[in-house]
C-alpha cells in the first residue's frame, strides 16, 4: 500500500481515469439524444403535430444541461495533457493535437452555436430553420465524437505518423490518420452505444410518466420512439460494430484479446467464457462455462483459427490488471445482451398495443436507464486498460508519459479536489434535471406562449 501511495504514475492514471469517466457520463447522452431531436423536428414538419415539437423542446433542455456539464468537465482534461501527461504530450502532441484542435475549432463551436439557437431561437428561426438547427446540433455532436475517437484510435493503432529527428512523432499522412480503420470501427460502435443510452433514458421517461398517469401523449411518444431505436441500436452494438471491434482487437492487439477472455494458453477452437475467474498467478481460468470455438470465430472469422494466449507474450507487455479487464468486458457483454432482451420484449408489447398497460415492464424500463451508462464505462475500461502498458500502442509506454515533476502527493491532492467539485456539480445537475422532469413536457413554457401570441 505504501508503494502505491508514492507511485506517481499510478495516481496520474487514476486522476485522468476519474475525470474522463465522469465526463463521459454527459457526452454519451448528448450524442444519444441529438438525432432524436432531429427526428422529432422532422416529424413535426411532415405531420404538423405539436406533440413532436413539445418532445423536441423538452429534450432540448435535458440536452442543454448535459452539454453544459460536459463542457465544464471536459475542459480540465485538455489541461491534464500538460499538467499530468507532459511526456506524452511532448512525444505525440504534433499528431494528436491536430484532432483535438479540430474538435474544439469545428465540432464544439458548431454544436454550441446551434444548441443555443435550438433552445432559444425557435420563434425567430421558424419551423424549417429550427429543424436545420437540430441537424446542426446533431452534426456537431457526432463530429466532436469522431475527432476524439480518431485521437484515441491513434493511441490504439498508430498510423499516418513519422518519427522526427528528436524521437518525437510527426504527422506524415493526414488521410491515413483520419481514416484509421480502428477509428472507423470504434466510432460506429461507440455511437451506437450512445444511441442505446439515449433510447433507454427516453424510454425510462416515458415509463415514468405513464406509471404516474401524467403527460400521457408525450409518454407515448417517448415509449414508441425509445423502444424502437433502443432495439435497433442494441443489436447494432453487438453486430456488426461489436463484432468488427473484436476482430480489430484480435488483429492488432492479440495480447489484449487474450486478457479480455482470460486465455493464458493459445489454442485452436478457442472458447468464449460465459462465466469464469482468471487466476493470473497460476495462469488458468477457474470454473469456466464456455462456448466452444466462439472466440476463434469472433476474432478471426473461423472456428479453427488459432488464438494466441498470454503465455506467448512477454510479461512486460501484458496489461497490468488482467482481472479487471476480464470482468469489465464480460459484465459489459452481459448487459448488452440484457438490453437486447428488454427492448425486444418492449417492442413485442408495443406491437400488440399492450406496452402502456404492462406495469411490470414499465418498471423495468424506468429502472434500467443507468445500465447503459455502466456498460459504456466498462467498455471504455476494457479499451483503455487493454492498451496498457502502452500510451501509444507498441511505440510509447505509459511509464514514460506522465509528468515527472508532479509528485504523487500533488496528484492525490488535486484528485480529492476534483472529486469534491464534481460531487457538488453532480448534485446541481441532478437538481436542475429533476426540476425539468417535474415541470414536464406539457408545461406552458414562456416560449410556447410567445409563439401562440405571434400566430
N, C-alpha and C positions, 0 to 999 in steps of 0.2 A: 504493500500500500504506500509505503514511504517513497518507493521508487516512482510510483505513479504520480504522486503529488509533485515531484520535481521533474517530471518528464514533460518538457515544454512542447514537444511535437504532439504528444497525446492531447494536451489541453488546447492547443491550436485547432486540432481536428474536432474535438468536442465543441469548441466555441463556434466554429463555422457550421458544424453539423446541426447544432441547435438553431442558429439563426436561419439557416436555409430551410430546415424542416418546418419551422414556424411560419416563415414567409410563404412557403408553397401552399399552405392551407388556403390562401386567398386567391392567387392567380388560377389555381385549378378550377375554382368556381366561376371566376370571371370568364375564363376560356370556355367553360362548360355552358354558361348561360348565354354567351354572345350570340350564337346562331339561333337560339330560341327567340331572342328579341327580333332578329331579322324575320324569322318565320311568322311571328305574330303580327308584325307590321305588314308583311306581305299578305297575310290572310285578311287583315283589316282593309287593305287596298282592294283586294279581289271581291270581298263579300260586303264590305261596308258595315260589318258587325262591330259594335262598340266593345263587345266583350274582349276582343283581341287587343284593342287599344288599351283597355284597362289592364290586361295582363302585361303588356309591354311596359306601361308606366310603373306598375307595381314592382316588377322585377328589375327595372332600370334603377330604382332606388336601392334595392338589395345589391345590384351590381356596383353601383357607385360607392357604397360603403365598403365592399370587398376591395374595390380598386384603390380607394384611399388608404386603407390599412396595408394593402400590398405594396403601395409606393413607399409608405413610411418604413416598412420592414425590409424592403428591397434595397433602398439606398445604402444602408450600412454595409451590405455585402460587397458593394463596389469598392468601398474604402478598405474592407478587410483584405483585398488582394494586395494592398500596400502595407497595411499595418500588421497583418498576421502571416502573409504569404509573399513576402518581398522576394525571396529566392525564386519562387515560381513565376512571379510577375516579370522579373528580370530575364528569366530563361525563355519564356514563351509569350511575353506581352506583345511582341511585334506581330504575332499571329492571332491570338485570341482577342487582343484589343480591337481588332477590326470588327468582329461581330458584336462585341459588347458596345462599341461606338454606334454601329448600325442600329442596334436595339434601342439605344437611347435617342438617337437623332431621328430615326424614321418611325419605328413601330410605336414607341412610347408616346411621342408627341402626336402621332396620328390618333392613337386611342384616346389620349387625354383630351384632345381638342374635340373629338366627336362625342365623347361621353358627356361633356358639358352641354354641347348643342342638343344632344338627345334628351337629356333630363330636363333642361330649362327652355329649350327652343322650339317646342312642338308648335306653338301658335304662330311663330314667325316663319318657320320652315314650311308649314303646310304638310298634307299627308305624304306626298311623294318625297319632299325634302327630308321629312322625318324618317321615312323608310331608308333613304340613302345614308342618313346619319347612322342608323342602326348597322348598315353594311360597313360603314367606316369604322365603327366601334369593333365589330367582329373581325374585320380585316387587320386592324391594328393589334388587337389582342392576340390573334394567331400568328401574325408576323413576329411579334415580340417573343412568343414561344419558340418559333422557328430559329431565330438568331441565337437565343440562349441554348437551344438544343444542338445547333451546329457547333457552338463553343464546347459543349460537353462532349459531343461526338468526337471532336479532335482529341480530347483527353483520353477517350476510349480507344479510338482507332485513328492515329495521326496520319494525315495525308496532305499533300499540297504544300509541304514545307521544305526548307533547305537549312543546312547548318552554316551559320555565319563564321567568320574567322575567329571571333572571340568565343565560340562554342555555344552561343545562343541560337534560337530558332528564328528564321525569317520566312515570310510568306512568298512562295515561289510560283504557285498556281492557284489563283483565286477560284477558278471554276471547280477544280478538284476539291478545294477546301469547302466551298459552299454546297457542293453536290456529293459530299461524303456519303457513301452508301449507308454507313452506320447512322448518319443524321436523318436520312430519309425514312428509314425503318423506325428509328426511335421517335421521330416526330409523329408519324402515323399512329404508333402505339400510344404515345403519351396523350395525344389529342383525343383519341377515342376514350381513353381513361378519364380525361377531363369531362367529356360528354356524359360519361357514366355518373360522375359526381353531380353535374348539373341536373341530369334527369332524376336522380334519386332525391335531390333536395327539392326540386319542383314537385315531384310525386308526393314526398312527405308533407309538403304544404297543402296539397290538395286533400290528402288523407286527414290531416289535422282539421282543416275547415269542415270537411264532411262529417267527421266524428263529432264536432262541436255543433253541427247543424247551422252554420253561418256561411255566407258568401257562396251559396251552392252553385251558381252559374260559373263563377271563377274556379271553384274547386273542381268542377267537371272538366274545364279546360286544362287545368294542371294535370289531373289524373290521366286524361286521354293522351295529351302530348308527352308527358313524362314517362308513362309506361311504355309507349311505342318506341320512343327514342332510347329509353333505357335498355330495352331488349336488344335492339339492333346494335347499339354501342357495346353492350356487354359481350355479344357474340363476336364483334369485330376486334375487341381487345384480345379475345382468345385466338381467333383465326380470321384473317391471315396475319394480323400485326404481331400478336404474341408469338406465333409460330415462326415468323420471319426473324423476330428478335432473338429467339432461341438459336436459330441456325446461324445468325451473325455472331453470337457469343461462342458457339461451337467452332466456328471457322477461325475467329481472330483471338479469342480468349479461352482456349480449352481448359486452362487451369481454373478459371472462374466457373466454367460449366461443371467441372468435377466437384468443386466446392459446393455449388448450388444443390447437387444431388448426393453429396456425401460419398462420392465414388473414389475410393482410395486405390483401387487396383483396376487397371484398364481391362476391357473385355469387349467382345462382340456380343450382340444381343443384350446390350446394357439396359438395365431396368430403370424405370421411373419409380422412386419410392413414394408411396402414398403416405406411409407412416414409418417413422424410424428415428433413431437418435444417433448422431455421429459421435464416435469415440475417437478423438484425434490422437490421443496418446497411444492407443492400440491399433489405430488405423483400420477401423471397421465400422460398419453401420449396424447398430444393435436393434433387435426386434423389428426388422423391416417387413412391411407389407408392400409388395411391388407389382408393377405392371410389366411383365417380361418383354424385353426388346423395345419398349416405348421410347427410352432415351435415345437409342441409336436412330430410331425413325425420326423423332422430333428434331434432333440436332443435325442429322446428315441425310435424311430422306429415305433410308433403307433400314430394315430391321437387322441386317447383318453387318452394318457399319461398325467399325471399331471406335470406341470412345476411350480416350486416354484417361488414366487415373492420376491421382495426386502423386503417387509414388514415382511417376515418370518425370516429374519436375523437381528442380532444386527447391529445398525448403525455404530458401531465401526469396523465392518467387511465389510462395503460397500466400494467399490472402491471410491477414493476421487474425481474423476471427471467423473461422470456418463454421462454427456452430451458429453464430448469429446470422450469417449469410443463408445457411441451410434453413433455419426456422423462418426467417423473414420471407424467403422465396416460397416455402410451402404454405405458410399462412396466407400469403397473397394469392396463390393459386386456388386455395380452398375458398377464400372469399369471392374470387372471380366466378367460381362455379356456382356458389350460392346466389350471386347476383343474377346469373342467367336463369336459375330455377325460380327465383322470386318474380322476376319480370315476366317469365313465361306464364307462370300461374296468374299474375295480374292481367296479362293480355287475354288469357283464356276467359277469365271472369268478365273482362270488359267486352269481349266479343259476344258473350252471352247476355250482356246487359245486366250483370249482377255485381259488378265491382263496387258500386257505391253502397250496396246493401250488405256487403261481406265485411262485417265489423272486425273479425279476426284478422283478415288480410290487410285491412286498412291500418290496424295497429302495427302489423309487421312493417308495412310500407312507411309508416310515420317514424318508427323507431330505427329503421335501417339506414337512415341518411348518414350517420357518422362513419359507417363501414367503408364506403369508397375512399374517404379521407385516409383511413387506416391502410387500406390496400395500396393506395398511391404512395404513401410514405414508406411502406415496406418494399414496394417495387424500387423506389429510389435508393433505399438502404442496400438492397441486393446489388444494384448497379454500381454504387459508389464504393461499397466495401469490397465488392468483387474485383474492382480495378486495382486495389491495393496489392503490393506495396508501391504502386506507381501513381504519380500525378499525371504524367503523360505516358500512356502505356508503352512499355518497352524502351522508353527514352530517358525519363527523368523520375527519380524516386521521390516519394513523399518526404523521406527523411532529409532531403536536400532542399526542400521547398519552403519551409517555414522561416519566419523572421528570427534570425539568431539572436538579435539584440533585445527581443521581447521575451522576458522570462516567464516561467510557468506561473509565478505569483501574480504578475501583471495580467496574464491571460485569465486566470481564475477570478481576479477582482472584477475585470470588465465583464466576464461571463455572468457573474452574480448580478451586476448592474443591468445587463440585458434581460436576464430572467425576470427581475423585478419590474422593469419598464414594460416588457411585453405582457406580463401578467395584468398590469393596470390597463394597458392598451386593449387586451383581450376582453376585459370586463366592460370597457367602454363600448367596444364593438358589439358585444352581446346585448348590452342595454339598448343601443340605437337600433339594432336589428329587431330586437323584441318589440320595441315601440312601433316599428313599421308593420310588423306582423299583427300586433294588437289593433292598429288602425284598420288594417285590411285593405284589399284591393278595391272595395266598393265605397271607401270613404270619399266624401265630397272635397277633393283636393282643390285648392285655390286655382290651379292651372286649368282644371276642367271647367270650373265656374267661369273663368275669363273667356274660355273658348265658346261656352254656350252663349254668353252675352254677345260675343263678337258675331256669332252666327245669326 
